[in-house]
Amino acid sequence: MQQMQWRSPTPDQPKLLYLNIGDGWKPYTQFPQYQVPDYRIPGASKGFATMQALLKRGFALLPSGEVMPKSEEEQRWEQRRSA
């Protein structure tokens, strides 16, 4: 299943669109095959245009409040940070 979710990379950063196409959650910017240019509106969410396009392609949008399993990359980063 192809999924999308808005999440914040760190608590002090704005939310960004993340995608899961079967190999874990990654920012939408790591998927050029799905990425659509962002709107040029001050304060607009990064990835909003991509989200709209992917909804039309059948991606599921998960609520931001749902807990997502962390990718292996995120787990390694947290381990290095806490060491």
C-alpha positions in Angstrom: 0.0 0.0 0.0 1.2 3.5 -0.8 0.8 5.9 2.1 1.4 9.5 3.0 1.5 11.3 6.3 2.4 14.8 7.5 5.1 14.7 10.2 7.7 17.0 11.7 11.4 15.9 11.3 12.0 17.5 14.7 9.6 19.1 17.2 10.7 22.6 16.2 10.3 22.2 12.5 7.1 22.5 10.4 5.4 19.4 9.2 6.6 17.9 5.9 5.0 15.3 3.7 6.4 11.8 4.2 5.7 8.8 1.9 5.8 5.1 2.4 5.9 3.0 -0.7 6.9 -0.2 1.0 10.4 0.5 2.2 9.7 2.8 5.2 8.8 6.4 5.7 10.9 9.0 3.9 10.4 12.7 3.0 8.6 13.2 -0.3 11.7 15.0 -1.7 13.4 11.6 -1.8 10.8 10.4 -4.4 11.4 12.5 -7.6 9.1 10.2 -9.5 6.2 11.3 -7.4 7.2 14.9 -6.5 5.2 17.8 -7.9 6.6 21.4 -7.7 5.5 23.1 -4.5 3.1 26.1 -4.6 4.8 29.5 -4.5 2.6 30.8 -1.7 4.3 32.2 1.4 3.8 29.9 4.3 2.4 27.1 2.2 3.2 23.5 3.4 6.0 21.8 1.6 4.6 18.9 -0.2 1.0 20.0 -0.4 0.9 19.9 -4.2 2.5 16.5 -4.2 -0.1 15.3 -1.6 -3.0 16.5 -3.9 -1.5 14.7 -6.9 -0.9 11.5 -5.0 -4.4 11.4 -3.6 -5.6 11.3 -7.2 -3.2 8.4 -7.8 -4.7 6.3 -4.9 -2.2 7.0 -2.1 -3.7 6.7 1.4 -3.4 9.8 3.6 -2.9 8.8 7.3 -3.8 11.2 10.1 -0.8 13.0 11.5 -1.6 11.8 15.0 -1.1 8.1 14.1 2.1 6.6 15.3 4.3 5.5 12.4 6.9 2.9 12.6 10.3 4.5 12.3 12.5 3.7 9.3 15.8 2.0 9.8 17.6 5.3 9.0 15.6 7.1 11.7 16.4 4.4 14.2 20.2 4.5 13.4 20.1 8.4 13.7 18.5 8.2 17.1 21.0 5.6 18.3 23.9 7.8 17.2 22.3 10.8 18.8 21.8 9.1 22.2 25.3 7.6 22.3 
